[in-house]
Amino acid sequence: MTRNASCLAVLAILATAGCDGAPPADDGGSSDTGVPRSDTGVPPTDAGPPSEAGVGATDGGTTVGCGAPAAIAEGAWVEQSIDVGGVSRVFFVHLPTGYDPSRAYPVVHQFHGCSDSATREDNNVPVERESGTDAIHVRGRAAARCWDTAPTGEDMAFVDALFAHVDATYCVDPERRFVTGYSGGSFMAHRVACIRGSLVRGVATIAGGQRGNSCSGDVAALLIHDQDDTTVNISASEGTRDGYLEANGCDAAAPTTPLDPSPCVQYTGCDARLPVVWCETSGQNHSRQDALAAPAFWSFLSSLPR
């Protein structure tokens, strides 16, 4: 087969708590109030990646959902639900306008920042605005205000169910499955990229990190973080970046190469299929920086070869 197939967890590894703190600035709408105000950069522990069975990839570089016409509207977020262990979980799918069931699309799974909002899934970098007609996007809603990043937790089971459902329902290229996240959603995105690394091609995040231990697979990574972030210290993303640099064979000591959009830079020496990009901003605090993050996310992810 081709490349296959909690807020509580985060709090446990952080230096100070802050889920009840004041909302930080968020230039994209919803605020992320659930991430503590400092981060030690120490990765959470885990017992290794659980089984990845159930994802609907085929040997032909497509998924079993290919060939079936879409049963939902195109060009808009459509709410759906799925049973996960006897619990109905809500998620949202954004199909590109002109969706072609015979074309294998990249799929981007977006993980929202912590929020008390009933529509907390909206607290995401709007990557779908950049991908146009070239990708399927999926947004889940965490069981609580923050994602549970535990390998055997209810949200990781939800992610597994979403991967399998999307593959079985839509025409997806399993070699181009991506994850993105903002703040608390960044922690979740990197945990998914670690625990389910053999199913994920690339990850792009802003304002959060932490991969964890015993990671599987090979994943390209782009990370954005503001040096003045007082909600999640930049060290969280720096430590995560350094983990990717080591895993992907990069030369952390060599000069970096400027990359659009500024201020992004790319590291040298990485495996050609596994680039690592770092974008350090200033004066933006903990905002989503949609104007930077959305195009940076899609430019990076869409450039990755199969």
C-alpha beads as a LAMMPS data file, in Angstrom:
LAMMPS data file: protein, C-alpha beads

306 atoms
304 bonds

1 atom types
1 bond types

-500.0 500.0 xlo xhi
-500.0 500.0 ylo yhi
-500.0 500.0 zlo zhi

Masses

1 110.0

Atoms # bond

1 1 1 0.000 0.000 0.000
2 1 1 1.157 3.574 -0.593
3 1 1 1.967 5.940 2.293
4 1 1 -0.662 4.755 4.767
5 1 1 -2.176 3.530 6.148
6 1 1 -6.617 18.074 25.943
7 1 1 -6.523 21.027 27.069
8 1 1 -5.843 18.788 30.113
9 1 1 -2.979 17.034 28.395
10 1 1 -1.456 20.372 27.403
11 1 1 -1.887 21.825 30.886
12 1 1 -0.021 18.898 32.392
13 1 1 3.170 19.874 30.541
14 1 1 3.005 23.634 30.990
15 1 1 4.649 25.788 33.603
16 1 1 1.625 27.896 34.522
17 1 1 -2.117 27.526 34.035
18 1 1 -4.283 30.063 32.267
19 1 1 -7.468 28.517 30.905
20 1 1 -9.398 31.156 32.792
21 1 1 -7.285 34.044 31.586
22 1 1 -8.413 37.030 29.511
23 1 1 -8.811 36.452 25.780
24 1 1 -5.724 37.351 23.759
25 1 1 -5.956 39.343 20.558
26 1 1 -7.230 37.343 17.599
27 1 1 -7.400 39.039 14.246
28 1 1 -9.546 36.284 12.772
29 1 1 -12.685 36.512 14.895
30 1 1 -13.033 33.928 17.652
31 1 1 -10.514 34.067 20.491
32 1 1 -8.426 31.302 21.984
33 1 1 -8.592 31.648 25.736
34 1 1 -7.661 28.151 26.785
35 1 1 -3.908 27.927 26.328
36 1 1 -1.681 28.600 29.351
37 1 1 0.583 31.619 29.491
38 1 1 3.910 29.860 29.389
39 1 1 5.255 26.661 27.949
40 1 1 8.258 24.689 29.059
41 1 1 8.802 23.071 25.678
42 1 1 8.838 19.606 27.268
43 1 1 7.061 17.106 25.030
44 1 1 4.293 14.940 26.456
45 1 1 4.988 11.258 26.759
46 1 1 3.129 8.459 25.104
47 1 1 3.314 4.711 24.744
48 1 1 3.899 4.796 21.009
49 1 1 1.513 5.018 18.075
50 1 1 -1.676 2.960 18.321
51 1 1 -3.053 1.050 15.355
52 1 1 -3.808 3.034 12.211
53 1 1 -6.199 0.516 10.707
54 1 1 -9.404 1.670 9.123
55 1 1 -8.213 4.462 6.846
56 1 1 -9.632 3.907 3.404
57 1 1 -6.588 4.199 1.171
58 1 1 -6.215 1.939 -1.834
59 1 1 -3.120 0.805 -3.669
60 1 1 -3.853 3.148 -6.560
61 1 1 -3.043 6.433 -4.810
62 1 1 -6.691 7.284 -4.199
63 1 1 -9.296 6.430 -1.588
64 1 1 -12.397 4.254 -1.745
65 1 1 -14.591 7.387 -1.836
66 1 1 -13.522 8.128 -5.401
67 1 1 -16.254 7.790 -7.992
68 1 1 -19.165 8.671 -5.716
69 1 1 -20.858 12.031 -6.383
70 1 1 -20.841 14.516 -3.530
71 1 1 -23.941 14.419 -1.336
72 1 1 -23.307 17.853 0.215
73 1 1 -23.079 21.405 -1.077
74 1 1 -19.817 22.648 -2.548
75 1 1 -17.904 25.809 -1.713
76 1 1 -19.218 26.129 1.856
77 1 1 -18.780 24.549 5.274
78 1 1 -21.381 21.811 5.757
79 1 1 -22.093 20.433 9.228
80 1 1 -22.193 16.658 9.603
81 1 1 -21.928 14.146 12.429
82 1 1 -20.321 10.789 13.002
83 1 1 -20.599 8.161 15.733
84 1 1 -17.376 7.661 17.689
85 1 1 -17.622 5.030 20.392
86 1 1 -21.320 5.616 20.818
87 1 1 -20.983 9.413 20.942
88 1 1 -22.207 11.659 18.131
89 1 1 -19.403 14.022 17.115
90 1 1 -19.870 17.101 14.948
91 1 1 -17.560 18.016 12.092
92 1 1 -17.607 20.204 8.988
93 1 1 -16.541 19.562 5.401
94 1 1 -15.708 22.197 2.775
95 1 1 -15.697 20.715 -0.719
96 1 1 -14.160 22.785 -3.509
97 1 1 -16.540 24.316 -6.002
98 1 1 -16.737 22.001 -8.987
99 1 1 -15.765 18.959 -6.926
100 1 1 -14.866 16.109 -9.279
101 1 1 -15.329 12.631 -7.726
102 1 1 -12.827 11.194 -10.177
103 1 1 -10.041 13.534 -9.069
104 1 1 -7.955 12.698 -5.994
105 1 1 -7.794 15.882 -3.885
106 1 1 -5.448 16.878 -1.086
107 1 1 -7.333 16.990 2.219
108 1 1 -6.579 19.510 4.977
109 1 1 -7.730 18.699 8.516
110 1 1 -7.965 21.927 10.540
111 1 1 -7.709 21.985 14.366
112 1 1 -9.233 24.988 16.119
113 1 1 -7.852 26.937 19.052
114 1 1 -9.360 26.488 22.511
115 1 1 -12.640 28.339 22.821
116 1 1 -15.850 28.439 24.846
117 1 1 -17.817 29.256 21.709
118 1 1 -20.485 26.835 20.545
119 1 1 -18.921 27.300 17.098
120 1 1 -15.316 26.957 18.242
121 1 1 -14.432 25.195 14.989
122 1 1 -14.435 28.666 13.406
123 1 1 -11.314 29.574 15.394
124 1 1 -9.121 28.294 12.570
125 1 1 -6.784 29.767 9.991
126 1 1 -8.997 29.923 6.847
127 1 1 -6.775 27.872 4.557
128 1 1 -9.775 27.081 2.344
129 1 1 -9.715 30.668 1.069
130 1 1 -6.305 30.011 -0.442
131 1 1 -6.730 26.537 -1.915
132 1 1 -9.613 27.484 -4.216
133 1 1 -10.793 24.464 -6.175
134 1 1 -7.774 22.340 -5.305
135 1 1 -8.447 20.813 -1.866
136 1 1 -10.991 19.346 0.523
137 1 1 -11.024 20.827 4.025
138 1 1 -12.310 19.258 7.246
139 1 1 -12.891 20.888 10.632
140 1 1 -13.717 18.867 13.703
141 1 1 -15.105 20.232 16.973
142 1 1 -13.226 19.173 20.102
143 1 1 -15.202 17.311 22.760
144 1 1 -14.342 20.087 25.227
145 1 1 -13.128 23.664 24.802
146 1 1 -9.614 22.374 24.096
147 1 1 -8.438 19.288 22.249
148 1 1 -7.512 16.169 24.204
149 1 1 -4.076 15.284 22.820
150 1 1 -3.748 11.947 24.614
151 1 1 -2.970 9.087 22.192
152 1 1 -5.892 7.041 23.494
153 1 1 -8.181 9.987 24.255
154 1 1 -11.622 10.696 22.826
155 1 1 -10.362 13.335 20.396
156 1 1 -7.682 11.119 18.861
157 1 1 -10.358 8.470 18.321
158 1 1 -12.419 11.222 16.665
159 1 1 -9.517 12.044 14.337
160 1 1 -9.176 8.387 13.384
161 1 1 -12.887 8.220 12.599
162 1 1 -12.678 11.413 10.524
163 1 1 -9.731 10.146 8.505
164 1 1 -11.587 6.930 7.719
165 1 1 -14.906 8.673 6.993
166 1 1 -13.409 11.252 4.645
167 1 1 -11.449 8.604 2.767
168 1 1 -14.568 6.477 2.374
169 1 1 -16.806 9.361 1.298
170 1 1 -14.705 11.642 -0.912
171 1 1 -11.970 11.264 -3.492
172 1 1 -8.796 11.912 -1.510
173 1 1 -5.116 11.554 -2.330
174 1 1 -3.776 9.702 0.748
175 1 1 -0.275 10.882 -0.107
176 1 1 -1.390 14.483 0.469
177 1 1 -3.198 14.422 3.796
178 1 1 -2.327 17.560 5.781
179 1 1 -3.048 18.906 9.269
180 1 1 -3.116 22.548 10.386
181 1 1 -3.761 24.237 13.715
182 1 1 -3.899 27.452 15.701
183 1 1 -2.790 27.676 19.340
184 1 1 -4.403 24.755 21.199
185 1 1 -5.151 23.304 17.767
186 1 1 -1.443 23.508 16.945
187 1 1 -0.691 21.217 19.864
188 1 1 -3.272 18.790 18.508
189 1 1 -2.009 19.032 14.928
190 1 1 1.541 18.189 15.978
191 1 1 0.340 15.290 18.137
192 1 1 -1.620 13.900 15.180
193 1 1 1.457 14.379 12.971
194 1 1 3.431 12.370 15.525
195 1 1 1.001 9.604 16.467
196 1 1 -0.442 9.255 12.965
197 1 1 2.658 10.383 11.096
198 1 1 2.481 7.569 8.547
199 1 1 -0.876 8.993 7.456
200 1 1 0.122 12.677 7.371
201 1 1 2.272 14.303 4.667
202 1 1 2.665 17.766 6.172
203 1 1 1.727 19.973 9.132
204 1 1 1.401 23.780 9.328
205 1 1 0.673 25.621 12.569
206 1 1 0.693 28.973 14.318
207 1 1 1.241 29.727 18.015
208 1 1 1.710 26.253 19.421
209 1 1 3.844 23.139 19.426
210 1 1 4.704 19.832 21.135
211 1 1 5.188 16.697 19.047
212 1 1 5.685 14.069 21.729
213 1 1 7.700 10.882 21.752
214 1 1 7.736 7.690 19.671
215 1 1 6.588 9.462 16.516
216 1 1 5.828 7.488 13.392
217 1 1 6.218 8.396 9.754
218 1 1 7.945 11.330 8.039
219 1 1 6.224 14.722 8.082
220 1 1 7.171 18.068 6.514
221 1 1 6.530 21.036 8.803
222 1 1 5.906 24.782 8.776
223 1 1 5.612 26.656 12.069
224 1 1 4.669 30.307 12.696
225 1 1 5.065 31.921 16.101
226 1 1 5.282 35.495 17.365
227 1 1 8.224 36.354 19.591
228 1 1 5.946 38.602 21.670
229 1 1 3.319 35.921 22.311
230 1 1 2.388 36.152 26.009
231 1 1 -0.130 33.295 25.882
232 1 1 1.973 30.467 24.462
233 1 1 5.692 31.109 24.739
234 1 1 7.592 30.841 21.470
235 1 1 9.736 28.110 23.025
236 1 1 6.850 25.678 22.451
237 1 1 7.190 26.057 18.691
238 1 1 10.978 26.308 18.809
239 1 1 11.262 22.954 20.535
240 1 1 8.819 21.407 18.090
241 1 1 10.706 22.886 15.133
242 1 1 13.969 21.459 16.443
243 1 1 12.378 18.029 16.676
244 1 1 11.434 18.177 13.000
245 1 1 14.895 19.449 12.076
246 1 1 16.467 16.400 13.651
247 1 1 13.896 13.932 12.333
248 1 1 14.054 15.307 8.778
249 1 1 17.839 15.381 8.525
250 1 1 18.161 19.181 8.403
251 1 1 21.269 21.191 9.229
252 1 1 20.127 23.420 12.079
253 1 1 23.466 25.275 12.139
254 1 1 23.544 26.192 8.455
255 1 1 22.208 29.541 7.169
256 1 1 18.529 29.458 6.302
257 1 1 16.981 30.509 2.997
258 1 1 14.343 33.290 2.880
259 1 1 10.999 32.035 1.668
260 1 1 7.781 33.780 0.673
261 1 1 5.861 35.004 2.493
262 1 1 8.274 36.959 4.666
263 1 1 9.492 36.441 7.384
264 1 1 9.530 32.702 6.661
265 1 1 12.824 30.867 6.184
266 1 1 13.579 27.322 5.095
267 1 1 16.281 25.144 6.604
268 1 1 18.913 23.502 4.446
269 1 1 20.057 19.911 4.349
270 1 1 16.595 18.466 4.975
271 1 1 15.340 15.423 3.140
272 1 1 14.027 16.819 -0.149
273 1 1 10.541 15.512 0.628
274 1 1 10.573 16.790 4.221
275 1 1 11.282 20.529 4.327
276 1 1 11.067 22.488 7.576
277 1 1 9.992 26.150 7.435
278 1 1 10.102 28.622 10.338
279 1 1 8.251 31.955 10.378
280 1 1 9.013 34.140 13.408
281 1 1 6.960 37.323 13.643
282 1 1 6.918 40.194 16.128
283 1 1 4.285 42.528 17.557
284 1 1 1.383 40.159 16.799
285 1 1 1.113 38.516 20.239
286 1 1 -1.202 35.494 20.107
287 1 1 -3.302 36.474 17.094
288 1 1 -3.990 33.988 14.304
289 1 1 -2.351 36.270 11.743
290 1 1 -4.681 35.011 9.021
291 1 1 -3.193 37.358 6.402
292 1 1 0.174 35.631 6.841
293 1 1 -0.808 32.169 8.036
294 1 1 -3.463 31.255 5.449
295 1 1 -1.301 31.817 2.342
296 1 1 1.820 30.501 4.081
297 1 1 0.039 27.298 5.087
298 1 1 -1.322 26.580 1.625
299 1 1 1.807 27.625 -0.272
300 1 1 3.857 25.239 1.837
301 1 1 1.473 22.290 1.876
302 1 1 0.572 22.494 -1.809
303 1 1 4.272 22.543 -2.758
304 1 1 5.038 19.217 -1.112
305 1 1 5.613 16.415 -3.633
306 1 1 3.732 13.169 -3.287

Bonds

1 1 1 2
2 1 2 3
3 1 3 4
4 1 4 5
5 1 6 7
6 1 7 8
7 1 8 9
8 1 9 10
9 1 10 11
10 1 11 12
11 1 12 13
12 1 13 14
13 1 14 15
14 1 15 16
15 1 16 17
16 1 17 18
17 1 18 19
18 1 19 20
19 1 20 21
20 1 21 22
21 1 22 23
22 1 23 24
23 1 24 25
24 1 25 26
25 1 26 27
26 1 27 28
27 1 28 29
28 1 29 30
29 1 30 31
30 1 31 32
31 1 32 33
32 1 33 34
33 1 34 35
34 1 35 36
35 1 36 37
36 1 37 38
37 1 38 39
38 1 39 40
39 1 40 41
40 1 41 42
41 1 42 43
42 1 43 44
43 1 44 45
44 1 45 46
45 1 46 47
46 1 47 48
47 1 48 49
48 1 49 50
49 1 50 51
50 1 51 52
51 1 52 53
52 1 53 54
53 1 54 55
54 1 55 56
55 1 56 57
56 1 57 58
57 1 58 59
58 1 59 60
59 1 60 61
60 1 61 62
61 1 62 63
62 1 63 64
63 1 64 65
64 1 65 66
65 1 66 67
66 1 67 68
67 1 68 69
68 1 69 70
69 1 70 71
70 1 71 72
71 1 72 73
72 1 73 74
73 1 74 75
74 1 75 76
75 1 76 77
76 1 77 78
77 1 78 79
78 1 79 80
79 1 80 81
80 1 81 82
81 1 82 83
82 1 83 84
83 1 84 85
84 1 85 86
85 1 86 87
86 1 87 88
87 1 88 89
88 1 89 90
89 1 90 91
90 1 91 92
91 1 92 93
92 1 93 94
93 1 94 95
94 1 95 96
95 1 96 97
96 1 97 98
97 1 98 99
98 1 99 100
99 1 100 101
100 1 101 102
101 1 102 103
102 1 103 104
103 1 104 105
104 1 105 106
105 1 106 107
106 1 107 108
107 1 108 109
108 1 109 110
109 1 110 111
110 1 111 112
111 1 112 113
112 1 113 114
113 1 114 115
114 1 115 116
115 1 116 117
116 1 117 118
117 1 118 119
118 1 119 120
119 1 120 121
120 1 121 122
121 1 122 123
122 1 123 124
123 1 124 125
124 1 125 126
125 1 126 127
126 1 127 128
127 1 128 129
128 1 129 130
129 1 130 131
130 1 131 132
131 1 132 133
132 1 133 134
133 1 134 135
134 1 135 136
135 1 136 137
136 1 137 138
137 1 138 139
138 1 139 140
139 1 140 141
140 1 141 142
141 1 142 143
142 1 143 144
143 1 144 145
144 1 145 146
145 1 146 147
146 1 147 148
147 1 148 149
148 1 149 150
149 1 150 151
150 1 151 152
151 1 152 153
152 1 153 154
153 1 154 155
154 1 155 156
155 1 156 157
156 1 157 158
157 1 158 159
158 1 159 160
159 1 160 161
160 1 161 162
161 1 162 163
162 1 163 164
163 1 164 165
164 1 165 166
165 1 166 167
166 1 167 168
167 1 168 169
168 1 169 170
169 1 170 171
170 1 171 172
171 1 172 173
172 1 173 174
173 1 174 175
174 1 175 176
175 1 176 177
176 1 177 178
177 1 178 179
178 1 179 180
179 1 180 181
180 1 181 182
181 1 182 183
182 1 183 184
183 1 184 185
184 1 185 186
185 1 186 187
186 1 187 188
187 1 188 189
188 1 189 190
189 1 190 191
190 1 191 192
191 1 192 193
192 1 193 194
193 1 194 195
194 1 195 196
195 1 196 197
196 1 197 198
197 1 198 199
198 1 199 200
199 1 200 201
200 1 201 202
201 1 202 203
202 1 203 204
203 1 204 205
204 1 205 206
205 1 206 207
206 1 207 208
207 1 208 209
208 1 209 210
209 1 210 211
210 1 211 212
211 1 212 213
212 1 213 214
213 1 214 215
214 1 215 216
215 1 216 217
216 1 217 218
217 1 218 219
218 1 219 220
219 1 220 221
220 1 221 222
221 1 222 223
222 1 223 224
223 1 224 225
224 1 225 226
225 1 226 227
226 1 227 228
227 1 228 229
228 1 229 230
229 1 230 231
230 1 231 232
231 1 232 233
232 1 233 234
233 1 234 235
234 1 235 236
235 1 236 237
236 1 237 238
237 1 238 239
238 1 239 240
239 1 240 241
240 1 241 242
241 1 242 243
242 1 243 244
243 1 244 245
244 1 245 246
245 1 246 247
246 1 247 248
247 1 248 249
248 1 249 250
249 1 250 251
250 1 251 252
251 1 252 253
252 1 253 254
253 1 254 255
254 1 255 256
255 1 256 257
256 1 257 258
257 1 258 259
258 1 259 260
259 1 260 261
260 1 261 262
261 1 262 263
262 1 263 264
263 1 264 265
264 1 265 266
265 1 266 267
266 1 267 268
267 1 268 269
268 1 269 270
269 1 270 271
270 1 271 272
271 1 272 273
272 1 273 274
273 1 274 275
274 1 275 276
275 1 276 277
276 1 277 278
277 1 278 279
278 1 279 280
279 1 280 281
280 1 281 282
281 1 282 283
282 1 283 284
283 1 284 285
284 1 285 286
285 1 286 287
286 1 287 288
287 1 288 289
288 1 289 290
289 1 290 291
290 1 291 292
291 1 292 293
292 1 293 294
293 1 294 295
294 1 295 296
295 1 296 297
296 1 297 298
297 1 298 299
298 1 299 300
299 1 300 301
300 1 301 302
301 1 302 303
302 1 303 304
303 1 304 305
304 1 305 306
